[in-house]
Amino acid sequence: MDSSRPSVFQRLRNLPMTWIVAACVLLVLIVAVFALRRPLADALWPETKIQQLLQQAGVALQQGKLGDARALYEAAQALDDDRSEARAGLASVAQTALRQGNAALARNHLDEVRNDLQLARDLQAPREGVDALAGGLRQREIASAGLPDLLQKAQAAQQAGHLDDGDAAALPLYARILAVQPDHTAALEGREDALTDLLQQARDDLQRGQLEAGAHLVERARGYDAGHVDLPDSQAALARALDRRLRQADAQLGRGQWQAALDGHQAVFAISADPRQREAAQAGIDQAVAGLTAQVRRLAADYRFDAAQALLDTAQRAAPQSGDVRAAREYLARVRNERGHANAPKLTAAQRKQKLRVLLDGLDAAAKRGNWLTPPGDSAYDKLRAAQAIAADDAQVQRADKRLHAQMQSCFESELAANRLHGARTCFDAWTTLAPRDAALGAARKRLAARWVAVGSDQLALGNLTVANEAATQARELDAGAPGLDAFARRVRDASAVVKP
């Protein structure tokens, strides 16, 4: 070997440093790609991952491992919800669960049946198959326990006062016996006595004003035996209790106790199936919401924003589509915005004068366009409030306030006189927002509500149900106690029921 010939290491030392660095980087990349080939493939080619999951799920399904198959199909579905194979696989799992459940039922392996039945229900297997398997399981459970044993347990629960407070209570146990043997005399007699006691509890709850608890017991009793001898008296007691709650809530409306009145009317509306009671409850809800939103305005005007927001949230949950709620929400947002402007950096005298001129000119322009409250930030109301935040005591600003107030009132009167009721409502909302404590608002509200009732009645006579329905809604929002509103609303409801397809 020629010793003068340079070795490999000598050659590497003679290479430029950049070549050596590049070679090292390349080597690291090759090692990284080899080590991360599986995660990279999953990230770059999710289709491959989905196919793997579907294949694994199919194998698990064939092996009868339904829990594993379900998890794998759901994982594939999570990667691509539009793939029909995953949905079809889950349907196959559900059908297999039903088949396995029926096979387990034949072998009397009831724990397996329960597991398969739950899986079939979770995956929304066909209703008839689920019901059939559930019925077979129930009968097998009863047969396993033995009717005499079930009867003894039901009677013991009844004597202990456990009538309907769980699966081990008297009435559910009697129901299980009667599902297998409908003419079981002892079970029928026991159910009769237990329902008598349950309905007595219901009447006691109703007498104490516990409407929800009493109504729940009456409904449960009806579910066990709709023909029980004490059921009519209990239903009559429920109706009387609901009427008492309505009267109490109406009295709270009269005293301005808006939250309590709202709670009472909502309770009646949620429980009662009587159209008369529900209509009265809805009217009370509307009136309470109107009272709450008026209170929201007063609180906002005093900068008590947290209290105002809490009441507004309550009103919005009760009537999310109410015009009163919408107007109160806008008013609260505006006052909060004004408060923020008031805390803005002070302007120089020249800057304040220039800013006021721009705002008041904008106010007049918006008023001429009829942009009383919208668009936000460029309405007449917003321009006035911004000017007041800069110089509330300025004579020009005060004159603009009075002028805008008069314009809104004039707008309301002219629109109302011309029977343009939507326009009158817009002007009324703007008037309410500008001057929520104006004593004239109450009378204006009642006049607009009465006009909606009159116009709605005319349109109903002409067969225009769409306008009549809107008129009833508008009148209810403005004044739930408007003369003739209840009768008009009933006519609209009756007419709507007649023309339903």
Order of alpha helices (4+ residues) and beta strands (2+ residues): alpha-alpha-alpha-alpha-alpha-alpha-alpha-alpha-alpha-alpha-alpha-alpha-alpha-alpha-alpha-alpha-alpha-alpha-alpha-alpha-alpha-alpha-alpha-alpha
